[in-house]
Amino acid sequence: MLAIVVENAPPRLRGRLAIWLLEVRAGVYVGNVSRRVREMIWDQVDKGIEDGNAVIVWNTNTESGYDFLTLGKNRRIPKEMDGVKLVSFLPDKGIVEKAKPES
């Protein structure tokens, strides 16, 4: 099983993803493909994402049962802790700016 979620992706990338996967919601694609095809699809996403962002999730033989990769600017970044991949949130720019003391 494979899932790809894209935000702010160009229409040509969304159309290309729809060739290989089923778009179940706007920007959410699912399918069941081999590792080789998954890597080829992700390479296409990497080349065509432009200013958008994307995440790919697939089932694999890990403790959590899945693995994922991300592309583009996003507050959520993958972080591995004790062999388990988790998601870390970057602070919101507005929150960081408000937290800075004024001089």
MOPAC internal coordinates of N, CA, C and O (Angstrom, degrees):
PM7 1SCF
backbone

  N    0.0000 0     0.00 0     0.00 0    0    0    0
  C    1.4584 1     0.00 0     0.00 0    1    0    0
  C    1.5171 1   108.41 1     0.00 0    2    1    0
  O    1.2310 1   121.40 1   -38.13 1    3    2    1
  N    1.3020 1   114.93 1   141.87 1    3    2    1
  C    1.4586 1   122.80 1  -177.63 1    5    3    2
  C    1.5185 1   108.38 1  -139.12 1    6    5    3
  O    1.2310 1   120.42 1   -40.53 1    7    6    5
  N    1.3287 1   116.80 1   139.47 1    7    6    5
  C    1.4623 1   121.52 1   174.00 1    9    7    6
  C    1.5232 1   108.19 1  -135.31 1   10    9    7
  O    1.2310 1   120.86 1   -43.30 1   11   10    9
  N    1.3157 1   115.96 1   136.70 1   11   10    9
  C    1.4659 1   122.60 1   175.20 1   13   11   10
  C    1.5192 1   107.38 1  -127.82 1   14   13   11
  O    1.2310 1   120.99 1   -47.81 1   15   14   13
  N    1.3306 1   115.70 1   132.19 1   15   14   13
  C    1.4651 1   121.44 1   176.04 1   17   15   14
  C    1.5155 1   107.14 1  -120.64 1   18   17   15
  O    1.2310 1   120.80 1   -52.86 1   19   18   17
  N    1.3292 1   116.08 1   127.14 1   19   18   17
  C    1.4640 1   120.98 1   178.55 1   21   19   18
  C    1.5279 1   109.49 1  -121.19 1   22   21   19
  O    1.2310 1   121.05 1   -34.25 1   23   22   21
  N    1.3312 1   115.59 1   145.75 1   23   22   21
  C    1.4632 1   122.67 1   174.66 1   25   23   22
  C    1.5155 1   107.47 1  -127.75 1   26   25   23
  O    1.2310 1   120.58 1   -41.17 1   27   26   25
  N    1.3252 1   116.50 1   138.83 1   27   26   25
  C    1.4713 1   122.69 1   179.43 1   29   27   26
  C    1.5227 1   112.23 1    55.15 1   30   29   27
  O    1.2310 1   120.64 1  -144.00 1   31   30   29
  N    1.3182 1   116.38 1    36.00 1   31   30   29
  C    1.4703 1   121.04 1   179.42 1   33   31   30
  C    1.5306 1   109.62 1   -85.83 1   34   33   31
  O    1.2310 1   120.26 1   -35.51 1   35   34   33
  N    1.3240 1   117.11 1   144.49 1   35   34   33
  C    1.4633 1   120.05 1   177.14 1   37   35   34
  C    1.5347 1   110.89 1   -63.80 1   38   37   35
  O    1.2310 1   120.22 1   -31.17 1   39   38   37
  N    1.3200 1   117.19 1   148.83 1   39   38   37
  C    1.4707 1   120.46 1  -179.16 1   41   39   38
  C    1.5303 1   113.52 1   -55.92 1   42   41   39
  O    1.2310 1   119.81 1   144.69 1   43   42   41
  N    1.3352 1   117.97 1   -35.31 1   43   42   41
  C    1.4675 1   118.84 1  -179.13 1   45   43   42
  C    1.5248 1   111.56 1   -66.01 1   46   45   43
  O    1.2310 1   119.60 1   146.50 1   47   46   45
  N    1.3384 1   118.36 1   -33.50 1   47   46   45
  C    1.4658 1   120.80 1   176.44 1   49   47   46
  C    1.5261 1   109.84 1   -69.94 1   50   49   47
  O    1.2310 1   120.39 1   136.92 1   51   50   49
  N    1.3156 1   116.86 1   -43.08 1   51   50   49
  C    1.4662 1   120.10 1   179.17 1   53   51   50
  C    1.5289 1   110.60 1   -61.75 1   54   53   51
  O    1.2310 1   120.37 1   141.08 1   55   54   53
  N    1.3294 1   116.91 1   -38.92 1   55   54   53
  C    1.4531 1   120.21 1   176.96 1   57   55   54
  C    1.5183 1   112.23 1   -66.14 1   58   57   55
  O    1.2310 1   120.75 1   140.32 1   59   58   57
  N    1.3280 1   116.16 1   -39.68 1   59   58   57
  C    1.4658 1   120.30 1   178.73 1   61   59   58
  C    1.5227 1   110.62 1   -64.99 1   62   61   59
  O    1.2310 1   119.94 1   138.12 1   63   62   61
  N    1.3262 1   117.71 1   -41.88 1   63   62   61
  C    1.4705 1   120.60 1   177.83 1   65   63   62
  C    1.5264 1   111.12 1   -62.84 1   66   65   63
  O    1.2310 1   120.65 1   143.95 1   67   66   65
  N    1.3254 1   116.36 1   -36.05 1   67   66   65
  C    1.4653 1   120.57 1  -179.54 1   69   67   66
  C    1.5274 1   112.32 1   -67.44 1   70   69   67
  O    1.2310 1   119.72 1   162.29 1   71   70   69
  N    1.3160 1   118.14 1   -17.71 1   71   70   69
  C    1.4658 1   121.12 1   175.67 1   73   71   70
  C    1.5220 1   110.52 1   -67.68 1   74   73   71
  O    1.2310 1   120.37 1   139.08 1   75   74   73
  N    1.3368 1   116.90 1   -40.92 1   75   74   73
  C    1.4630 1   121.37 1  -174.26 1   77   75   74
  C    1.5283 1   113.86 1   -98.06 1   78   77   75
  O    1.2310 1   120.57 1   152.75 1   79   78   77
  N    1.3369 1   116.51 1   -27.25 1   79   78   77
  C    1.4645 1   120.73 1  -172.51 1   81   79   78
  C    1.5178 1   110.40 1  -127.50 1   82   81   79
  O    1.2310 1   120.72 1   -15.27 1   83   82   81
  N    1.3136 1   116.24 1   164.73 1   83   82   81
  C    1.4601 1   122.46 1   177.88 1   85   83   82
  C    1.5259 1   108.92 1   -93.69 1   86   85   83
  O    1.2310 1   120.20 1   -53.40 1   87   86   85
  N    1.3326 1   117.21 1   126.60 1   87   86   85
  C    1.4651 1   121.47 1   177.99 1   89   87   86
  C    1.5294 1   108.19 1   -88.29 1   90   89   87
  O    1.2310 1   120.46 1   -77.25 1   91   90   89
  N    1.3424 1   116.72 1   102.75 1   91   90   89
  C    1.4646 1   121.32 1  -175.54 1   93   91   90
  C    1.5253 1   112.63 1   -85.28 1   94   93   91
  O    1.2310 1   119.77 1   155.51 1   95   94   93
  N    1.2978 1   118.05 1   -24.49 1   95   94   93
  C    1.4668 1   126.21 1   172.80 1   97   95   94
  C    1.5203 1   106.37 1  -145.36 1   98   97   95
  O    1.2310 1   120.45 1   -12.25 1   99   98   97
  N    1.2976 1   116.74 1   167.75 1   99   98   97
  C    1.4659 1   119.72 1   179.10 1  101   99   98
  C    1.5288 1   109.81 1   -58.55 1  102  101   99
  O    1.2310 1   120.55 1   -63.48 1  103  102  101
  N    1.3156 1   116.54 1   116.52 1  103  102  101
  C    1.4602 1   121.71 1   177.78 1  105  103  102
  C    1.5141 1   115.32 1    82.52 1  106  105  103
  O    1.2310 1   119.19 1  -176.46 1  107  106  105
  N    1.3364 1   119.15 1     3.54 1  107  106  105
  C    1.4652 1   122.64 1  -179.47 1  109  107  106
  C    1.5275 1   108.22 1  -115.78 1  110  109  107
  O    1.2310 1   120.80 1   -62.71 1  111  110  109
  N    1.3260 1   116.07 1   117.29 1  111  110  109
  C    1.4624 1   122.37 1  -176.12 1  113  111  110
  C    1.5253 1   109.81 1  -119.55 1  114  113  111
  O    1.2310 1   120.22 1   -42.68 1  115  114  113
  N    1.3264 1   117.18 1   137.32 1  115  114  113
  C    1.4657 1   121.70 1   178.87 1  117  115  114
  C    1.5260 1   109.10 1  -132.55 1  118  117  115
  O    1.2310 1   121.41 1   -25.41 1  119  118  117
  N    1.3268 1   114.90 1   154.59 1  119  118  117
  C    1.4523 1   120.11 1   177.11 1  121  119  118
  C    1.5069 1   110.84 1  -177.13 1  122  121  119
  O    1.2310 1   121.12 1    -3.46 1  123  122  121
  N    1.3109 1   115.46 1   176.54 1  123  122  121
  C    1.4557 1   122.58 1   178.18 1  125  123  122
  C    1.5256 1   107.10 1  -127.85 1  126  125  123
  O    1.2310 1   120.85 1   -80.30 1  127  126  125
  N    1.3271 1   115.98 1    99.70 1  127  126  125
  C    1.4626 1   121.58 1  -174.91 1  129  127  126
  C    1.5197 1   110.05 1  -128.73 1  130  129  127
  O    1.2310 1   120.62 1   -15.11 1  131  130  129
  N    1.3310 1   116.42 1   164.89 1  131  130  129
  C    1.4624 1   121.66 1   177.81 1  133  131  130
  C    1.5276 1   110.29 1   -73.76 1  134  133  131
  O    1.2310 1   121.46 1   -11.62 1  135  134  133
  N    1.3140 1   114.81 1   168.38 1  135  134  133
  C    1.4643 1   120.51 1   178.97 1  137  135  134
  C    1.5315 1   110.72 1   -60.62 1  138  137  135
  O    1.2310 1   121.02 1   137.68 1  139  138  137
  N    1.3054 1   115.66 1   -42.32 1  139  138  137
  C    1.4637 1   120.40 1  -179.18 1  141  139  138
  C    1.5294 1   111.40 1   -61.96 1  142  141  139
  O    1.2310 1   120.29 1   135.21 1  143  142  141
  N    1.3161 1   117.06 1   -44.79 1  143  142  141
  C    1.4609 1   120.72 1   178.82 1  145  143  142
  C    1.5223 1   110.26 1   -67.37 1  146  145  143
  O    1.2310 1   119.95 1   139.75 1  147  146  145
  N    1.3357 1   117.70 1   -40.25 1  147  146  145
  C    1.4731 1   121.51 1   177.59 1  149  147  146
  C    1.5229 1   110.44 1   -57.33 1  150  149  147
  O    1.2310 1   120.27 1   134.03 1  151  150  149
  N    1.3346 1   117.08 1   -45.97 1  151  150  149
  C    1.4621 1   121.06 1   179.96 1  153  151  150
  C    1.5255 1   111.59 1   -65.33 1  154  153  151
  O    1.2310 1   119.96 1   143.16 1  155  154  153
  N    1.3340 1   117.67 1   -36.84 1  155  154  153
  C    1.4564 1   121.53 1   177.66 1  157  155  154
  C    1.5302 1   110.48 1   -66.60 1  158  157  155
  O    1.2310 1   120.44 1   137.63 1  159  158  157
  N    1.3377 1   116.76 1   -42.37 1  159  158  157
  C    1.4674 1   121.11 1   177.90 1  161  159  158
  C    1.5220 1   110.14 1   -62.75 1  162  161  159
  O    1.2310 1   119.94 1   134.33 1  163  162  161
  N    1.3290 1   117.72 1   -45.67 1  163  162  161
  C    1.4645 1   121.09 1  -178.85 1  165  163  162
  C    1.5243 1   110.98 1   -64.17 1  166  165  163
  O    1.2310 1   120.10 1   145.06 1  167  166  165
  N    1.3258 1   117.40 1   -34.94 1  167  166  165
  C    1.4625 1   121.24 1   175.62 1  169  167  166
  C    1.5286 1   110.11 1   -62.97 1  170  169  167
  O    1.2310 1   120.23 1   139.59 1  171  170  169
  N    1.3359 1   117.17 1   -40.41 1  171  170  169
  C    1.4708 1   121.42 1   176.71 1  173  171  170
  C    1.5316 1   110.87 1   -63.91 1  174  173  171
  O    1.2310 1   120.44 1   139.80 1  175  174  173
  N    1.3410 1   116.76 1   -40.20 1  175  174  173
  C    1.4676 1   120.68 1   177.65 1  177  175  174
  C    1.5287 1   109.72 1   -63.92 1  178  177  175
  O    1.2310 1   120.64 1   135.07 1  179  178  177
  N    1.3306 1   116.38 1   -44.93 1  179  178  177
  C    1.4693 1   121.52 1   179.90 1  181  179  178
  C    1.5346 1   111.11 1   -58.83 1  182  181  179
  O    1.2310 1   120.30 1   137.98 1  183  182  181
  N    1.3095 1   117.03 1   -42.02 1  183  182  181
  C    1.4642 1   120.70 1  -178.90 1  185  183  182
  C    1.5262 1   113.13 1   -74.39 1  186  185  183
  O    1.2310 1   119.82 1   153.04 1  187  186  185
  N    1.3461 1   117.94 1   -26.96 1  187  186  185
  C    1.4542 1   119.77 1  -172.15 1  189  187  186
  C    1.5081 1   116.90 1  -111.83 1  190  189  187
  O    1.2310 1   119.03 1  -176.90 1  191  190  189
  N    1.3349 1   119.46 1     3.10 1  191  190  189
  C    1.4656 1   121.12 1  -172.82 1  193  191  190
  C    1.5283 1   112.82 1   -73.16 1  194  193  191
  O    1.2310 1   119.50 1   155.37 1  195  194  193
  N    1.3281 1   118.56 1   -24.63 1  195  194  193
  C    1.4707 1   123.70 1  -179.18 1  197  195  194
  C    1.5227 1   111.28 1    52.26 1  198  197  195
  O    1.2310 1   119.43 1    61.16 1  199  198  197
  N    1.3549 1   118.68 1  -118.84 1  199  198  197
  C    1.4722 1   121.34 1  -176.96 1  201  199  198
  C    1.5213 1   113.10 1   -90.00 1  202  201  199
  O    1.2310 1   119.85 1  -178.27 1  203  202  201
  N    1.3073 1   117.90 1     1.73 1  203  202  201
  C    1.4660 1   121.44 1  -178.66 1  205  203  202
  C    1.5191 1   111.90 1   -83.27 1  206  205  203
  O    1.2310 1   121.35 1     9.89 1  207  206  205
  N    1.3319 1   115.03 1  -170.11 1  207  206  205
  C    1.4602 1   120.29 1   175.32 1  209  207  206
  C    1.5185 1   108.93 1  -141.18 1  210  209  207
  O    1.2310 1   121.45 1   -20.19 1  211  210  209
  N    1.3315 1   114.83 1   159.81 1  211  210  209
  C    1.4615 1   119.77 1  -175.61 1  213  211  210
  C    1.5144 1   110.39 1  -150.83 1  214  213  211
  O    1.2310 1   121.41 1   -24.17 1  215  214  213
  N    1.3187 1   114.90 1   155.83 1  215  214  213
  C    1.4641 1   122.17 1   172.12 1  217  215  214
  C    1.5186 1   107.50 1  -137.19 1  218  217  215
  O    1.2310 1   121.00 1   -38.99 1  219  218  217
  N    1.3196 1   115.69 1   141.01 1  219  218  217
  C    1.4635 1   122.21 1   176.00 1  221  219  218
  C    1.5215 1   107.64 1  -122.12 1  222  221  219
  O    1.2310 1   120.93 1   -44.53 1  223  222  221
  N    1.3238 1   115.83 1   135.47 1  223  222  221
  C    1.4692 1   122.47 1   179.45 1  225  223  222
  C    1.5226 1   107.36 1  -129.92 1  226  225  223
  O    1.2310 1   120.62 1   -44.97 1  227  226  225
  N    1.3321 1   116.42 1   135.03 1  227  226  225
  C    1.4571 1   120.12 1   177.37 1  229  227  226
  C    1.5242 1   109.69 1  -143.56 1  230  229  227
  O    1.2310 1   121.36 1   -25.72 1  231  230  229
  N    1.3368 1   115.00 1   154.28 1  231  230  229
  C    1.4610 1   118.82 1   178.69 1  233  231  230
  C    1.5245 1   109.44 1   -78.87 1  234  233  231
  O    1.2310 1   121.15 1   -37.49 1  235  234  233
  N    1.3129 1   115.40 1   142.51 1  235  234  233
  C    1.4619 1   121.63 1  -178.93 1  237  235  234
  C    1.5241 1   108.78 1  -156.02 1  238  237  235
  O    1.2310 1   120.75 1    -7.43 1  239  238  237
  N    1.3140 1   116.17 1   172.57 1  239  238  237
  C    1.4542 1   121.74 1  -176.65 1  241  239  238
  C    1.5364 1   110.38 1   -88.40 1  242  241  239
  O    1.2310 1   120.69 1  -107.67 1  243  242  241
  N    1.3224 1   116.29 1    72.33 1  243  242  241
  C    1.4635 1   122.32 1   175.39 1  245  243  242
  C    1.5226 1   108.38 1  -124.26 1  246  245  243
  O    1.2310 1   120.79 1    -5.27 1  247  246  245
  N    1.3131 1   116.09 1   174.73 1  247  246  245
  C    1.4623 1   119.93 1   179.86 1  249  247  246
  C    1.5272 1   111.58 1   -60.29 1  250  249  247
  O    1.2310 1   120.33 1   141.76 1  251  250  249
  N    1.3131 1   116.98 1   -38.24 1  251  250  249
  C    1.4642 1   120.36 1   179.73 1  253  251  250
  C    1.5326 1   112.34 1   -82.02 1  254  253  251
  O    1.2310 1   120.06 1   161.27 1  255  254  253
  N    1.3389 1   117.49 1   -18.73 1  255  254  253
  C    1.4566 1   121.05 1   179.49 1  257  255  254
  C    1.5245 1   113.94 1    90.35 1  258  257  255
  O    1.2310 1   120.24 1   179.29 1  259  258  257
  N    1.3294 1   117.14 1    -0.71 1  259  258  257
  C    1.4668 1   121.05 1   179.24 1  261  259  258
  C    1.5155 1   109.53 1  -151.17 1  262  261  259
  O    1.2310 1   120.94 1   -11.78 1  263  262  261
  N    1.3154 1   115.80 1   168.22 1  263  262  261
  C    1.4607 1   122.33 1   173.93 1  265  263  262
  C    1.5212 1   106.78 1  -141.86 1  266  265  263
  O    1.2310 1   120.02 1   -17.10 1  267  266  265
  N    1.3254 1   117.56 1   162.90 1  267  266  265
  C    1.4602 1   120.44 1  -179.38 1  269  267  266
  C    1.5151 1   111.29 1  -153.19 1  270  269  267
  O    1.2310 1   121.54 1   -21.63 1  271  270  269
  N    1.3293 1   114.65 1   158.37 1  271  270  269
  C    1.4620 1   123.97 1   175.40 1  273  271  270
  C    1.5179 1   108.22 1  -133.84 1  274  273  271
  O    1.2310 1   120.47 1   -23.62 1  275  274  273
  N    1.3234 1   116.71 1   156.38 1  275  274  273
  C    1.4553 1   121.09 1   177.73 1  277  275  274
  C    1.5244 1   110.10 1  -129.40 1  278  277  275
  O    1.2310 1   120.86 1   -22.63 1  279  278  277
  N    1.3214 1   115.95 1   157.37 1  279  278  277
  C    1.4673 1   123.68 1   176.05 1  281  279  278
  C    1.5235 1   108.97 1  -137.74 1  282  281  279
  O    1.2310 1   120.37 1   -30.97 1  283  282  281
  N    1.3173 1   116.91 1   149.03 1  283  282  281
  C    1.4583 1   121.13 1   173.36 1  285  283  282
  C    1.5175 1   112.87 1    84.96 1  286  285  283
  O    1.2310 1   121.81 1    -2.53 1  287  286  285
  N    1.3252 1   114.13 1   177.47 1  287  286  285
  C    1.4621 1   120.90 1  -179.43 1  289  287  286
  C    1.5187 1   109.88 1   -78.52 1  290  289  287
  O    1.2310 1   121.06 1   -50.95 1  291  290  289
  N    1.3230 1   115.58 1   129.05 1  291  290  289
  C    1.4516 1   121.78 1   179.66 1  293  291  290
  C    1.5182 1   107.71 1  -161.63 1  294  293  291
  O    1.2310 1   120.13 1   -30.08 1  295  294  293
  N    1.3136 1   117.36 1   149.92 1  295  294  293
  C    1.4642 1   120.80 1   177.63 1  297  295  294
  C    1.5233 1   111.54 1   -71.95 1  298  297  295
  O    1.2310 1   120.00 1   159.07 1  299  298  297
  N    1.3191 1   117.61 1   -20.93 1  299  298  297
  C    1.4647 1   121.38 1  -178.65 1  301  299  298
  C    1.5267 1   109.26 1   -93.63 1  302  301  299
  O    1.2310 1   120.83 1   -54.97 1  303  302  301
  N    1.3328 1   116.02 1   125.03 1  303  302  301
  C    1.4568 1   119.90 1   178.74 1  305  303  302
  C    1.5342 1   108.98 1  -128.84 1  306  305  303
  O    1.2310 1   120.30 1   -37.36 1  307  306  305
  N    1.3367 1   117.03 1   142.64 1  307  306  305
  C    1.4705 1   119.86 1   178.43 1  309  307  306
  C    1.5193 1   110.60 1   -67.89 1  310  309  307
  O    1.2310 1   120.91 1   -38.50 1  311  310  309
  N    1.3166 1   115.87 1   141.50 1  311  310  309
  C    1.4623 1   122.01 1   179.53 1  313  311  310
  C    1.5213 1   107.33 1  -142.45 1  314  313  311
  O    1.2310 1   120.08 1   -56.00 1  315  314  313
  N    1.3282 1   117.45 1   124.00 1  315  314  313
  C    1.4632 1   120.48 1   179.03 1  317  315  314
  C    1.5207 1   109.87 1   -93.61 1  318  317  315
  O    1.2310 1   121.21 1   -51.98 1  319  318  317
  N    1.3282 1   115.30 1   128.02 1  319  318  317
  C    1.4680 1   121.13 1   179.37 1  321  319  318
  C    1.5260 1   108.50 1  -134.07 1  322  321  319
  O    1.2310 1   120.59 1   -60.61 1  323  322  321
  N    1.3241 1   116.48 1   119.39 1  323  322  321
  C    1.4685 1   122.34 1   179.99 1  325  323  322
  C    1.5171 1   112.22 1    54.95 1  326  325  323
  O    1.2310 1   120.41 1  -141.61 1  327  326  325
  N    1.3240 1   116.82 1    38.39 1  327  326  325
  C    1.4562 1   121.60 1   176.94 1  329  327  326
  C    1.5166 1   115.14 1    81.08 1  330  329  327
  O    1.2310 1   119.90 1  -178.20 1  331  330  329
  N    1.3253 1   117.80 1     1.80 1  331  330  329
  C    1.4688 1   121.86 1   178.67 1  333  331  330
  C    1.5261 1   107.92 1  -113.80 1  334  333  331
  O    1.2310 1   120.36 1   -49.94 1  335  334  333
  N    1.3229 1   116.92 1   130.06 1  335  334  333
  C    1.4568 1   120.75 1   179.41 1  337  335  334
  C    1.5193 1   109.30 1   -84.85 1  338  337  335
  O    1.2310 1   121.23 1   -56.02 1  339  338  337
  N    1.3184 1   115.25 1   123.98 1  339  338  337
  C    1.4611 1   122.88 1   179.27 1  341  339  338
  C    1.5231 1   109.21 1  -119.96 1  342  341  339
  O    1.2310 1   120.75 1     0.43 1  343  342  341
  N    1.3225 1   116.17 1  -179.57 1  343  342  341
  C    1.4590 1   121.27 1   178.41 1  345  343  342
  C    1.5169 1   108.76 1  -116.77 1  346  345  343
  O    1.2310 1   120.94 1   -50.77 1  347  346  345
  N    1.3281 1   115.80 1   129.23 1  347  346  345
  C    1.4473 1   122.60 1   177.16 1  349  347  346
  C    1.5291 1   108.09 1  -108.23 1  350  349  347
  O    1.2310 1   120.52 1   -36.44 1  351  350  349
  N    1.3120 1   116.61 1   143.56 1  351  350  349
  C    1.4553 1   121.40 1   179.19 1  353  351  350
  C    1.5137 1   109.59 1  -103.64 1  354  353  351
  O    1.2310 1   121.28 1   -50.98 1  355  354  353
  N    1.3324 1   115.15 1   129.02 1  355  354  353
  C    1.4574 1   119.86 1   172.73 1  357  355  354
  C    1.5220 1   108.15 1   -77.48 1  358  357  355
  O    1.2310 1   119.79 1   -31.97 1  359  358  357
  N    1.3099 1   118.00 1   148.03 1  359  358  357
  C    1.4696 1   118.75 1   178.55 1  361  359  358
  C    1.5153 1   111.74 1   -65.33 1  362  361  359
  O    1.2310 1   120.99 1   -33.22 1  363  362  361
  N    1.3097 1   115.71 1   146.78 1  363  362  361
  C    1.4558 1   122.17 1   176.74 1  365  363  362
  C    1.5227 1   107.88 1   -68.50 1  366  365  363
  O    1.2310 1   119.68 1   -41.99 1  367  366  365
  N    1.3341 1   118.22 1   138.01 1  367  366  365
  C    1.4658 1   121.11 1  -178.52 1  369  367  366
  C    1.5220 1   111.68 1   -56.83 1  370  369  367
  O    1.2310 1   120.00 1   140.93 1  371  370  369
  N    1.3174 1   117.60 1   -39.07 1  371  370  369
  C    1.4559 1   121.22 1   179.12 1  373  371  370
  C    1.5187 1   111.98 1   -62.96 1  374  373  371
  O    1.2310 1   120.76 1   141.09 1  375  374  373
  N    1.3234 1   116.16 1   -38.91 1  375  374  373
  C    1.4630 1   120.54 1   179.37 1  377  375  374
  C    1.5125 1   109.96 1   -68.75 1  378  377  375
  O    1.2310 1   120.09 1   137.49 1  379  378  377
  N    1.3438 1   117.44 1   -42.51 1  379  378  377
  C    1.4629 1   121.31 1   179.81 1  381  379  378
  C    1.5130 1   110.23 1   -63.18 1  382  381  379
  O    1.2310 1   120.05 1   135.91 1  383  382  381
  N    1.3337 1   117.51 1   -44.09 1  383  382  381
  C    1.4545 1   120.58 1  -178.61 1  385  383  382
  C    1.5235 1   111.11 1   -65.74 1  386  385  383
  O    1.2310 1   119.51 1   142.21 1  387  386  385
  N    1.3247 1   118.54 1   -37.79 1  387  386  385
  C    1.4603 1   121.42 1   178.96 1  389  387  386
  C    1.5168 1   111.51 1   -69.48 1  390  389  387
  O    1.2310 1   120.48 1   149.40 1  391  390  389
  N    1.3512 1   116.68 1   -30.60 1  391  390  389
  C    1.4436 1   120.11 1  -177.52 1  393  391  390
  C    1.5211 1   112.75 1   -76.63 1  394  393  391
  O    1.2310 1   119.98 1   160.39 1  395  394  393
  N    1.3416 1   117.65 1   -19.61 1  395  394  393
  C    1.4616 1   120.99 1  -179.16 1  397  395  394
  C    1.5329 1   109.74 1   -70.86 1  398  397  395
  O    1.2310 1   120.15 1   -48.40 1  399  398  397
  N    1.3330 1   117.31 1   131.60 1  399  398  397
  C    1.4751 1   119.01 1   177.46 1  401  399  398
  C    1.5194 1   110.47 1   -70.00 1  402  401  399
  O    1.2310 1   121.18 1   -37.17 1  403  402  401
  N    1.3132 1   115.36 1   142.83 1  403  402  401
  C    1.4687 1   120.04 1   178.60 1  405  403  402
  C    1.5139 1   109.98 1   -79.32 1  406  405  403
  O    1.2310 1   119.97 1   -39.89 1  407  406  405
  N    1.3448 1   117.66 1   140.11 1  407  406  405
  C    1.4608 1   120.77 1   178.94 1  409  407  406
  C    1.4942 1   111.36 1  -107.21 1  410  409  407
  O    1.2310 1   120.10 1   180.00 1  411  410  409

